Every structure is written in C-alpha cells, then in structure tokens.
Amino acid sequence: VATHYVSRQRLQDMARQLAVVCPLLIVCAGRDRLVHYQAQHNLVDALKDACVRVLDLRGSAHAVTDECSIEVNAALLELLEVAHQQQQQQQRRQRDSRQGATLSQTNLKGDCGQGKQALLSSSGACSHSDAEAAAPP
C-alpha cells in the first residue's frame, strides 16, 4: 500500500472486508524517510475498521522491525492470538450453523406417532413438539 497510491475509499472498502477475516497490525515509524509519518497515520485512519492495534514507534526509522524487534514481535504475537480467536469463533459459528440446519421440523409417522409434529435431529432421535404427543395413550 505504501509503494503506490490507493484511494481512501478503496482502503476503507478493504478494511470492511478484512475486519471479518483478517485482523491488521499497523506499525508506524516516526523517523521513516521513505513513508512519511502522516501518510502512515492516513493509512491507520483508512483501515481502522480492520485494525487490531497500531504500534506507533516515533523514534524508529524505516527498519522498524530491526530497531524495535521486541516491541514489533510482541505486537505480532498479540495479532496472531487475535487472529486465532477470530478463527475459532468463526469455526464455532459454522459448526453451530451446520447443526442448526440438521435439525428440522418433520411430520413423522411410526415411532414418533402417526401424523404428529416432531423434531428430528441428525442422530435420528426424535422428540415431540408438544406435551400431548409425548404422553402415553
């Protein structure tokens, strides 16, 4: 992004898409002569929807990963933890969604009673949808 112009609107669109799937860490270096400090903060502002953390190292130059390796590595570990947690949440939502889809209301005959409304789970077990249907005859 820093090597060529990308419109602010495009960056904001990217941030909205990334916020769901890929958290961002933005590292700013106050003494960077290749990427102006204000441009770095413009990037932060445009990508804020997806940004987990901004590591602002005002005393560092362009070689920020070498000059401040402890701070950068700690921030990267934090980012990886956030990404891992997001992935686990997404997997749980997908699993819950699949489980919800396997439960369906069905009009069953036989073991659950003829013509009675029942719930059928993926295991094949059924339960009646009302108390009367579950009561013995």
N, C-alpha and C positions, 0 to 999 in steps of 0.2 A: 504494500500500500504506500509506503514511504518513497518508493522509487518512481512513481508516476502519479498523475492526477486521477483521483476518483471522486466523483461528485459527492457532496454531503448526503444527498437523498439516497444515492446508491449505498453508501456506508450505513445509513440508518436502516435501509431495507435488509441489508446483510445482517445487521445486528439483531433485528427481529427474528430472522430465520435462525441465526446462530444461537440465540438465547435458549432455544428449546433443545438443541442438540450438542452444542459445543461452547462451554464457558470460556471466556477470554481473560488473559492476564496481559495488561499493557504496562510495559516498562518505559519510563521516561527518564532521560538523562539531561540534566540541566546544562551541561557544558558540551553537548553534542554539536559539532560544527557541520555535520552532514545533514542532519534532520533538525531543523530549528525547534527549539523548546515549545514555542507557541503552536507550531504545526503538530507536535506530539499531543498537546492538550486539545487541539481541534479534533484529532483522531479519537481521543478519550471521550470527548463530548458526543461525537457522532456514533460511537459504538457502545455508549453507556448501557443500553438495554441488555447487551450480552456480556458486559464486563463484570467479572467477579471481583477483581481487585486491580487497582492502579498502584504500581510501585514507582514512586517518584523519587529518584535519586539525583537531586540537584547538583551535587558535587562531582558527578561522574560524566565522562565523555562517551563517545560512540562505542567504546569497548566495555560497555557496562557489565557484560557477563563475566569479564575477566576482572575488572576493577572492583566489583561488588559481588563476587561469586557467592558469598554466604547468604546475602540478602536475596539475591536472584534465585538461588537454589531453594531457599526456604519458601519463597513465593510460588515457585514451580511445584513443590510438594503440596502446598495448600491447594493449588489449582487442580492437581491430579486427584486429590481427595474429593474436591467438589465434583469433578467430572465423574468419579467413581460413584458417588452418592446419587448423582443425577441418573446415571446408567441403571443403578439398582432400582430407583423409583420408577423409571420407565419400564423396566422388566416386570416389576410388580403390577403396574397398570396394565401391561399387555397380558400378563397371566390372569389377572382379575377379569379383564375383558373377555378372554377366551373362556374362562369358567362361567361367566355370566351368560355367554352365548350358548353353552351346552345345557343350561337349564332352560327348559321351555315348557309352557303350559300345553298339555296334550289331553285330548279326550280319549281316555283309555277304556278298554274292556278287559275282562279277565280278573287278574289278581287284585286290581285296584277297584273293582266294582264296575258293573256294566253301565256305560254311558256317564260315569261320574267324572267330574273335573279333577285332575291330579297333576302333580309336578313330577316330571321325570328328570333325574339327574344323569350325568354321563356314566355313573356306575350302574345304572339300571334300576336303582331303588326308587320307589315312588311313595309319595305322601299325598293324602287327600287335601284339597284346598279348603274344605270346610269341616267343622267338627262332626256334623251328622254323618258324613260319608265315612269317617273313621270309626264311628260307634258300631259295635257288633249288632247284627239283626235281631 
